[in-house]
Amino acid sequence: MITIKKIKSIVLFILGSIFLVIGIIGTVIPLLPGGPFYLLAAFCFAKSSKRIDAWFKSTPVYERYVEAFLQKRGMKRKEKIRINLIADFFIVISIIYVDILLVKILLVLLALYKHYYFIKKIKTIG
């Protein structure tokens, strides 16, 4: 019998794997930010199982991207700008194609909060 805890663990593992793949693609393709996806993968793996969490923390990807962010508590200016530009591109595309005014307003508010968070809350290093 499968329990809810087991289903949650499987879903988190699948999400972590997806985020890990997107992060790796983002490392190779300069337009896609890899760092945030590695952080999401780390979160999902940590919540899915202790064994998977230990495995992910032993990988070079974790050491280079996640641990560096957690230790320094910041991001490079170039990475912050790249992440914001990509996110803004998709938000603008969404605003153009969505016909619901409330959704457009929420997207604008999301973009404004994102900029506030990146400028005021995430320390710029290097």
Biotite code that builds the C-alpha atoms (Angstrom):
import biotite.structure as struc

atoms = struc.array([
    struc.Atom([0.000, 0.000, 0.000], chain_id="A", res_id=1, res_name="MET", atom_name="CA", element="C"),
    struc.Atom([1.330, 3.404, -0.988], chain_id="A", res_id=2, res_name="ILE", atom_name="CA", element="C"),
    struc.Atom([1.050, 6.076, 1.680], chain_id="A", res_id=3, res_name="THR", atom_name="CA", element="C"),
    struc.Atom([0.674, 9.802, 1.194], chain_id="A", res_id=4, res_name="ILE", atom_name="CA", element="C"),
    struc.Atom([4.203, 10.248, 2.529], chain_id="A", res_id=5, res_name="LYS", atom_name="CA", element="C"),
    struc.Atom([5.561, 7.889, -0.149], chain_id="A", res_id=6, res_name="LYS", atom_name="CA", element="C"),
    struc.Atom([3.625, 9.701, -2.908], chain_id="A", res_id=7, res_name="ILE", atom_name="CA", element="C"),
    struc.Atom([4.939, 13.050, -1.638], chain_id="A", res_id=8, res_name="LYS", atom_name="CA", element="C"),
    struc.Atom([8.469, 11.661, -1.649], chain_id="A", res_id=9, res_name="SER", atom_name="CA", element="C"),
    struc.Atom([8.111, 10.397, -5.226], chain_id="A", res_id=10, res_name="ILE", atom_name="CA", element="C"),
    struc.Atom([6.632, 13.694, -6.457], chain_id="A", res_id=11, res_name="VAL", atom_name="CA", element="C"),
    struc.Atom([9.418, 15.684, -4.781], chain_id="A", res_id=12, res_name="LEU", atom_name="CA", element="C"),
    struc.Atom([12.045, 13.384, -6.294], chain_id="A", res_id=13, res_name="PHE", atom_name="CA", element="C"),
    struc.Atom([10.539, 13.840, -9.778], chain_id="A", res_id=14, res_name="ILE", atom_name="CA", element="C"),
    struc.Atom([10.372, 17.627, -9.327], chain_id="A", res_id=15, res_name="LEU", atom_name="CA", element="C"),
    struc.Atom([13.942, 17.688, -8.021], chain_id="A", res_id=16, res_name="GLY", atom_name="CA", element="C"),
    struc.Atom([15.099, 15.722, -11.054], chain_id="A", res_id=17, res_name="SER", atom_name="CA", element="C"),
    struc.Atom([13.284, 18.070, -13.427], chain_id="A", res_id=18, res_name="ILE", atom_name="CA", element="C"),
    struc.Atom([14.768, 21.138, -11.717], chain_id="A", res_id=19, res_name="PHE", atom_name="CA", element="C"),
    struc.Atom([18.220, 19.539, -11.803], chain_id="A", res_id=20, res_name="LEU", atom_name="CA", element="C"),
    struc.Atom([17.972, 18.920, -15.556], chain_id="A", res_id=21, res_name="VAL", atom_name="CA", element="C"),
    struc.Atom([16.744, 22.487, -16.166], chain_id="A", res_id=22, res_name="ILE", atom_name="CA", element="C"),
    struc.Atom([19.613, 23.790, -14.001], chain_id="A", res_id=23, res_name="GLY", atom_name="CA", element="C"),
    struc.Atom([22.152, 21.796, -16.009], chain_id="A", res_id=24, res_name="ILE", atom_name="CA", element="C"),
    struc.Atom([20.645, 23.130, -19.236], chain_id="A", res_id=25, res_name="ILE", atom_name="CA", element="C"),
    struc.Atom([20.854, 26.623, -17.719], chain_id="A", res_id=26, res_name="GLY", atom_name="CA", element="C"),
    struc.Atom([24.542, 26.095, -17.018], chain_id="A", res_id=27, res_name="THR", atom_name="CA", element="C"),
    struc.Atom([25.139, 25.250, -20.664], chain_id="A", res_id=28, res_name="VAL", atom_name="CA", element="C"),
    struc.Atom([22.784, 27.832, -22.202], chain_id="A", res_id=29, res_name="ILE", atom_name="CA", element="C"),
    struc.Atom([23.708, 31.320, -21.004], chain_id="A", res_id=30, res_name="PRO", atom_name="CA", element="C"),
    struc.Atom([20.168, 32.685, -21.407], chain_id="A", res_id=31, res_name="LEU", atom_name="CA", element="C"),
    struc.Atom([18.657, 30.309, -18.866], chain_id="A", res_id=32, res_name="LEU", atom_name="CA", element="C"),
    struc.Atom([19.661, 30.778, -15.227], chain_id="A", res_id=33, res_name="PRO", atom_name="CA", element="C"),
    struc.Atom([20.853, 27.539, -13.643], chain_id="A", res_id=34, res_name="GLY", atom_name="CA", element="C"),
    struc.Atom([21.300, 28.655, -10.042], chain_id="A", res_id=35, res_name="GLY", atom_name="CA", element="C"),
    struc.Atom([17.641, 29.029, -9.014], chain_id="A", res_id=36, res_name="PRO", atom_name="CA", element="C"),
    struc.Atom([16.812, 25.627, -10.474], chain_id="A", res_id=37, res_name="PHE", atom_name="CA", element="C"),
    struc.Atom([19.653, 24.037, -8.515], chain_id="A", res_id=38, res_name="TYR", atom_name="CA", element="C"),
    struc.Atom([18.246, 25.610, -5.352], chain_id="A", res_id=39, res_name="LEU", atom_name="CA", element="C"),
    struc.Atom([14.795, 24.219, -6.151], chain_id="A", res_id=40, res_name="LEU", atom_name="CA", element="C"),
    struc.Atom([16.303, 20.809, -6.870], chain_id="A", res_id=41, res_name="ALA", atom_name="CA", element="C"),
    struc.Atom([18.182, 20.891, -3.556], chain_id="A", res_id=42, res_name="ALA", atom_name="CA", element="C"),
    struc.Atom([14.975, 21.739, -1.707], chain_id="A", res_id=43, res_name="PHE", atom_name="CA", element="C"),
    struc.Atom([12.994, 18.966, -3.417], chain_id="A", res_id=44, res_name="CYS", atom_name="CA", element="C"),
    struc.Atom([15.729, 16.375, -2.904], chain_id="A", res_id=45, res_name="PHE", atom_name="CA", element="C"),
    struc.Atom([16.117, 17.344, 0.767], chain_id="A", res_id=46, res_name="ALA", atom_name="CA", element="C"),
    struc.Atom([12.396, 16.864, 1.337], chain_id="A", res_id=47, res_name="LYS", atom_name="CA", element="C"),
    struc.Atom([12.107, 13.662, -0.720], chain_id="A", res_id=48, res_name="SER", atom_name="CA", element="C"),
    struc.Atom([14.619, 11.423, 1.083], chain_id="A", res_id=49, res_name="SER", atom_name="CA", element="C"),
    struc.Atom([17.753, 11.597, 3.201], chain_id="A", res_id=50, res_name="LYS", atom_name="CA", element="C"),
    struc.Atom([19.649, 9.305, 0.825], chain_id="A", res_id=51, res_name="ARG", atom_name="CA", element="C"),
    struc.Atom([18.868, 11.426, -2.247], chain_id="A", res_id=52, res_name="ILE", atom_name="CA", element="C"),
    struc.Atom([19.642, 14.598, -0.306], chain_id="A", res_id=53, res_name="ASP", atom_name="CA", element="C"),
    struc.Atom([23.048, 13.184, 0.715], chain_id="A", res_id=54, res_name="ALA", atom_name="CA", element="C"),
    struc.Atom([23.761, 12.151, -2.887], chain_id="A", res_id=55, res_name="TRP", atom_name="CA", element="C"),
    struc.Atom([22.874, 15.581, -4.292], chain_id="A", res_id=56, res_name="PHE", atom_name="CA", element="C"),
    struc.Atom([24.961, 17.386, -1.664], chain_id="A", res_id=57, res_name="LYS", atom_name="CA", element="C"),
    struc.Atom([27.977, 15.320, -2.721], chain_id="A", res_id=58, res_name="SER", atom_name="CA", element="C"),
    struc.Atom([27.775, 16.375, -6.386], chain_id="A", res_id=59, res_name="THR", atom_name="CA", element="C"),
    struc.Atom([29.929, 19.113, -7.927], chain_id="A", res_id=60, res_name="PRO", atom_name="CA", element="C"),
    struc.Atom([26.743, 20.896, -9.043], chain_id="A", res_id=61, res_name="VAL", atom_name="CA", element="C"),
    struc.Atom([25.637, 21.330, -5.438], chain_id="A", res_id=62, res_name="TYR", atom_name="CA", element="C"),
    struc.Atom([29.065, 22.450, -4.294], chain_id="A", res_id=63, res_name="GLU", atom_name="CA", element="C"),
    struc.Atom([29.480, 24.979, -7.080], chain_id="A", res_id=64, res_name="ARG", atom_name="CA", element="C"),
    struc.Atom([26.036, 26.533, -7.236], chain_id="A", res_id=65, res_name="TYR", atom_name="CA", element="C"),
    struc.Atom([23.932, 25.805, -4.170], chain_id="A", res_id=66, res_name="VAL", atom_name="CA", element="C"),
    struc.Atom([26.588, 25.728, -1.456], chain_id="A", res_id=67, res_name="GLU", atom_name="CA", element="C"),
    struc.Atom([28.275, 28.821, -2.880], chain_id="A", res_id=68, res_name="ALA", atom_name="CA", element="C"),
    struc.Atom([24.977, 30.700, -2.761], chain_id="A", res_id=69, res_name="PHE", atom_name="CA", element="C"),
    struc.Atom([24.170, 29.499, 0.744], chain_id="A", res_id=70, res_name="LEU", atom_name="CA", element="C"),
    struc.Atom([27.620, 30.362, 2.113], chain_id="A", res_id=71, res_name="GLN", atom_name="CA", element="C"),
    struc.Atom([27.964, 33.745, 0.460], chain_id="A", res_id=72, res_name="LYS", atom_name="CA", element="C"),
    struc.Atom([24.275, 34.588, 0.800], chain_id="A", res_id=73, res_name="ARG", atom_name="CA", element="C"),
    struc.Atom([24.374, 36.457, -2.466], chain_id="A", res_id=74, res_name="GLY", atom_name="CA", element="C"),
    struc.Atom([24.638, 36.399, -6.228], chain_id="A", res_id=75, res_name="MET", atom_name="CA", element="C"),
    struc.Atom([26.883, 37.999, -8.788], chain_id="A", res_id=76, res_name="LYS", atom_name="CA", element="C"),
    struc.Atom([25.461, 41.117, -10.426], chain_id="A", res_id=77, res_name="ARG", atom_name="CA", element="C"),
    struc.Atom([25.665, 39.487, -13.859], chain_id="A", res_id=78, res_name="LYS", atom_name="CA", element="C"),
    struc.Atom([23.612, 36.496, -12.687], chain_id="A", res_id=79, res_name="GLU", atom_name="CA", element="C"),
    struc.Atom([21.013, 38.714, -11.004], chain_id="A", res_id=80, res_name="LYS", atom_name="CA", element="C"),
    struc.Atom([20.596, 40.776, -14.177], chain_id="A", res_id=81, res_name="ILE", atom_name="CA", element="C"),
    struc.Atom([20.364, 37.693, -16.379], chain_id="A", res_id=82, res_name="ARG", atom_name="CA", element="C"),
    struc.Atom([17.742, 36.056, -14.165], chain_id="A", res_id=83, res_name="ILE", atom_name="CA", element="C"),
    struc.Atom([15.674, 39.241, -14.019], chain_id="A", res_id=84, res_name="ASN", atom_name="CA", element="C"),
    struc.Atom([15.808, 39.829, -17.762], chain_id="A", res_id=85, res_name="LEU", atom_name="CA", element="C"),
    struc.Atom([14.703, 36.286, -18.555], chain_id="A", res_id=86, res_name="ILE", atom_name="CA", element="C"),
    struc.Atom([11.910, 36.391, -15.984], chain_id="A", res_id=87, res_name="ALA", atom_name="CA", element="C"),
    struc.Atom([10.799, 39.821, -17.235], chain_id="A", res_id=88, res_name="ASP", atom_name="CA", element="C"),
    struc.Atom([10.716, 38.516, -20.807], chain_id="A", res_id=89, res_name="PHE", atom_name="CA", element="C"),
    struc.Atom([8.340, 35.722, -19.848], chain_id="A", res_id=90, res_name="PHE", atom_name="CA", element="C"),
    struc.Atom([6.232, 38.014, -17.679], chain_id="A", res_id=91, res_name="ILE", atom_name="CA", element="C"),
    struc.Atom([5.847, 40.514, -20.543], chain_id="A", res_id=92, res_name="VAL", atom_name="CA", element="C"),
    struc.Atom([4.936, 37.717, -22.959], chain_id="A", res_id=93, res_name="ILE", atom_name="CA", element="C"),
    struc.Atom([2.336, 36.505, -20.456], chain_id="A", res_id=94, res_name="SER", atom_name="CA", element="C"),
    struc.Atom([0.928, 40.012, -20.032], chain_id="A", res_id=95, res_name="ILE", atom_name="CA", element="C"),
    struc.Atom([0.607, 40.366, -23.804], chain_id="A", res_id=96, res_name="ILE", atom_name="CA", element="C"),
    struc.Atom([-1.201, 37.064, -24.312], chain_id="A", res_id=97, res_name="TYR", atom_name="CA", element="C"),
    struc.Atom([-3.438, 36.987, -21.227], chain_id="A", res_id=98, res_name="VAL", atom_name="CA", element="C"),
    struc.Atom([-6.791, 38.699, -21.616], chain_id="A", res_id=99, res_name="ASP", atom_name="CA", element="C"),
    struc.Atom([-7.752, 38.771, -17.935], chain_id="A", res_id=100, res_name="ILE", atom_name="CA", element="C"),
    struc.Atom([-7.053, 42.153, -16.339], chain_id="A", res_id=101, res_name="LEU", atom_name="CA", element="C"),
    struc.Atom([-6.640, 40.756, -12.823], chain_id="A", res_id=102, res_name="LEU", atom_name="CA", element="C"),
    struc.Atom([-3.983, 38.310, -14.033], chain_id="A", res_id=103, res_name="VAL", atom_name="CA", element="C"),
    struc.Atom([-2.149, 41.123, -15.842], chain_id="A", res_id=104, res_name="LYS", atom_name="CA", element="C"),
    struc.Atom([-2.145, 43.198, -12.659], chain_id="A", res_id=105, res_name="ILE", atom_name="CA", element="C"),
    struc.Atom([-0.878, 40.235, -10.629], chain_id="A", res_id=106, res_name="LEU", atom_name="CA", element="C"),
    struc.Atom([1.916, 39.647, -13.158], chain_id="A", res_id=107, res_name="LEU", atom_name="CA", element="C"),
    struc.Atom([3.012, 43.280, -12.943], chain_id="A", res_id=108, res_name="VAL", atom_name="CA", element="C"),
    struc.Atom([2.968, 43.103, -9.139], chain_id="A", res_id=109, res_name="LEU", atom_name="CA", element="C"),
    struc.Atom([4.966, 39.878, -9.284], chain_id="A", res_id=110, res_name="LEU", atom_name="CA", element="C"),
    struc.Atom([7.566, 41.513, -11.532], chain_id="A", res_id=111, res_name="ALA", atom_name="CA", element="C"),
    struc.Atom([7.841, 44.520, -9.223], chain_id="A", res_id=112, res_name="LEU", atom_name="CA", element="C"),
    struc.Atom([8.231, 42.298, -6.165], chain_id="A", res_id=113, res_name="TYR", atom_name="CA", element="C"),
    struc.Atom([10.827, 40.188, -7.964], chain_id="A", res_id=114, res_name="LYS", atom_name="CA", element="C"),
    struc.Atom([12.915, 43.276, -8.693], chain_id="A", res_id=115, res_name="HIS", atom_name="CA", element="C"),
    struc.Atom([12.546, 44.500, -5.118], chain_id="A", res_id=116, res_name="TYR", atom_name="CA", element="C"),
    struc.Atom([13.604, 41.097, -3.787], chain_id="A", res_id=117, res_name="TYR", atom_name="CA", element="C"),
    struc.Atom([16.639, 40.815, -6.063], chain_id="A", res_id=118, res_name="PHE", atom_name="CA", element="C"),
    struc.Atom([17.776, 44.378, -5.358], chain_id="A", res_id=119, res_name="ILE", atom_name="CA", element="C"),
    struc.Atom([17.066, 44.625, -1.614], chain_id="A", res_id=120, res_name="LYS", atom_name="CA", element="C"),
    struc.Atom([17.092, 41.072, -0.257], chain_id="A", res_id=121, res_name="LYS", atom_name="CA", element="C"),
    struc.Atom([19.760, 39.212, -2.233], chain_id="A", res_id=122, res_name="ILE", atom_name="CA", element="C"),
    struc.Atom([23.240, 40.545, -1.595], chain_id="A", res_id=123, res_name="LYS", atom_name="CA", element="C"),
    struc.Atom([25.285, 41.377, -4.684], chain_id="A", res_id=124, res_name="THR", atom_name="CA", element="C"),
    struc.Atom([28.740, 39.809, -4.592], chain_id="A", res_id=125, res_name="ILE", atom_name="CA", element="C"),
    struc.Atom([31.613, 40.171, -7.000], chain_id="A", res_id=126, res_name="GLY", atom_name="CA", element="C"),
])
